[in-house]
Amino acid sequence: MADQPGQQIYQHSLKWQNQTYRVGQAEQCMNWTREVLKKACGEQFATLETQQPWDRHLLGDGDKLLPEHADSLASEEFGQRIDDIDALEPGDLVFLQNTYGNWAEGVITHVGIATGEGEYIHRMTSNKGEVLVQPIPAHSFNGAIRLHDKWCK
């Protein structure tokens, strides 16, 4: 069983299953994830971000890091990094690389929340805005974060 913060995140994420989020607006995966984190853990997740995500070395000098970017929470400062899909627990933040665009190999472009058994819930990077539970695509998996207890009261 996942730690308490993970369970809180997991439970709040499932409320969105098969719902839509910001229909017609692309690139909303992190904004949806932050919405879940705010409900489960607190308002600090509205703007909390790292300036040193683990894919930082792959970004250009002029690339700004912002809270709505998929890699904005991809840092060990927020929790334990998990590199094995089979080790994920419900509530872990799942990061995928190269799901769209012309980015360098390894750049994080999508985020969702682990639900267990190799699946995650995420806001589709499509204009339909659907929040679905799907298998984590192993070829795109770039790691996960299990939040430290201090981030989720």
Residue pairs with C-beta under 8 A, 6 or more apart in sequence:
1 7
1 89
2 10
2 89
2 90
2 91
2 92
2 146
3 89
3 91
3 146
3 149
4 149
4 152
5 40
5 41
5 91
5 147
5 148
5 149
5 151
5 152
6 89
6 90
6 91
6 92
6 146
6 147
7 90
7 91
8 40
8 41
8 91
8 152
9 36
9 37
9 40
9 41
9 90
9 91
9 113
9 147
9 152
10 90
10 91
10 113
10 114
10 115
11 40
12 36
12 39
12 40
13 36
13 40
13 91
13 113
13 115
13 121
14 115
14 121
16 32
16 36
16 121
16 123
16 131
17 121
17 131
17 132
17 133
18 130
18 131
18 132
19 130
19 131
20 128
20 129
20 130
20 131
21 28
21 31
21 32
21 35
21 123
21 129
21 131
22 28
22 31
22 32
22 123
22 129
23 127
23 128
23 129
24 127
24 129
25 127
25 129
26 125
26 126
26 127
27 68
27 125
28 68
28 123
28 125
28 129
29 70
29 110
29 111
29 112
29 122
29 123
29 125
30 67
30 68
30 69
30 70
30 72
30 73
30 111
31 68
31 123
32 122
32 123
32 131
33 73
33 93
33 111
33 112
33 113
33 122
33 123
34 45
34 46
34 67
34 68
36 113
37 45
38 45
38 46
40 152
41 147
41 151
41 152
41 153
42 152
42 153
44 151
45 151
46 67
47 67
48 67
48 73
48 78
48 151
49 65
49 66
49 67
49 69
49 72
49 73
50 65
50 72
50 73
50 74
50 75
50 77
50 78
51 65
52 75
52 77
53 65
53 71
53 72
53 73
53 74
53 75
53 108
54 71
54 74
54 75
54 76
54 81
54 108
54 143
55 71
55 74
55 97
55 106
55 107
55 108
55 142
56 65
56 71
58 103
58 104
58 105
58 106
58 107
59 65
59 104
59 107
65 71
65 72
66 72
70 95
70 96
70 108
70 109
70 110
70 111
71 95
71 107
71 108
71 111
73 93
73 111
73 145
74 93
74 95
74 108
74 111
74 142
74 143
74 145
75 145
76 145
78 145
78 147
78 148
78 151
79 93
79 145
79 146
79 147
79 148
79 151
80 145
80 146
80 148
81 143
81 144
81 145
82 88
82 92
82 143
82 144
82 145
82 146
83 143
83 144
85 118
85 136
85 138
85 141
86 118
88 94
88 114
88 116
88 118
88 136
88 144
89 114
89 116
89 146
90 113
90 114
90 115
90 116
91 113
91 114
91 146
91 147
92 113
92 114
92 144
92 145
92 146
93 111
93 112
93 113
93 114
93 144
93 145
93 146
93 147
94 111
94 112
94 113
94 114
94 120
94 122
94 136
94 141
94 144
95 108
95 110
95 111
95 141
95 142
95 143
95 144
95 145
96 108
96 109
96 110
96 111
96 112
96 136
96 137
96 140
96 141
96 142
97 103
97 105
97 106
97 107
97 108
97 109
97 140
97 141
97 142
98 105
98 106
98 107
98 109
98 140
99 109
99 110
99 125
99 140
100 109
100 110
100 125
101 109
103 109
106 142
108 142
109 125
110 122
110 125
110 140
111 122
112 120
112 121
112 122
112 123
112 136
113 120
113 121
113 122
114 120
114 136
114 144
115 121
115 133
118 135
118 136
119 133
119 134
119 135
119 136
120 133
120 134
120 136
121 131
121 132
121 133
122 131
122 132
122 134
123 129
123 130
123 131
124 130
124 131
124 132
